[in-house]
């Protein structure tokens, strides 16, 4: 197996755009790519393209009538009958509305995640990253939560069928990875793990500890729902103990992780109070688990993240730096407030809607501490213990 991780990128994923003011903006992928290239951490040799997922691949997860609806609603002037039916497929509201070219863009995202998994499982690379992916809310019969096709579920299904691999799916998005969970809820060969803000207060309203899988899949579903305003130390304590124990018990052949970075305090769509610290440490924990339990086989996907200027480029760059064992990742252990490249800041500051950060990590000493910190941490710890009761 090559030691060179691969970075999957296809410009078609940039066309996945609902409308101008929609919070899901793939421009964050370009900002991340540019930051990595600016520091010399991403080369043309590491960049690999991909092709759109085939209808056969999509049908491993999605219903044929839903795929047909996506295709028809992707036209410049959809047939009125399909417009009338769009709502039944979750494609007719402000959250996940149909748009021109939707099928091609969403299939390209799914194809990128399949390519990342293939690169690792075929031995072409030890690790692979596809930041365009991670659309974890789509269901077999409908779109939801900004997600049209569930690329993670499609890719996992492809790999499981082709390689008979046991897959551990780790979802770090602040929103519960519901679409992936329900896709494999009765499957003992795919363990879905999600750490997120509790569904009591946040979309999609699921992901509670008692959701553990059904039938043969009981015990192959782990949810760690955390309280609003959770901070770094509590988040990481719960994540580390549950991920390490889950991987040790399940013994996967491949880890697929989803890296939504919307638990950051600056993200507008959640209530968490974490900093860039968790986006440096979580990839390290996953990386170590991959080498400890599945010969390093690790595929990472993007996901949520709606502060595309101050949060996403740094978080996703830190993920790639960990994946390639870049020296900067180790430097940040000893000098946490290292500066971002001034050239990158200057290039984007006029276009940015917020003042850009100047350092890789956040100086949390200037942040106002959360009230009820100890109570939040104690409750989160209890939840993490409950989450591990039936893992197998």
Secondary structure, DSSP 8 states (H G I E B T S, - for coil): --S--EEE--GGGGG----TT-S--THHHHHHHHHHHHTT---TTTEE------HHHHTTTS-HHHHHHHHHHTSTT--HHHHHHGGGGT-SSSSS---TTHHHHHHHHHHHHHHHHHHHHTTS-SEEEETT---TT-BTTB-BTTBSS-HHHHHHHHHHHHH---EEEEE-SSS--HHHHHHTTT-TTEEEEEEEE-TTTSTT----TT----GGGTTSEEEEEE-TT--HHHHHHHHHHHHHHHHHHH--SEEEEE-----BTT-TT----B-THHHHHHHHHHHHHHHHHSTT-EEEE------TTTTHHHHHHHHHHHHTT-HHHHHHHH-TT-B--HHHHHHHTTT-SS---SBSS--GGGS---TTHHHHHHHHHHHHHHHTTT--
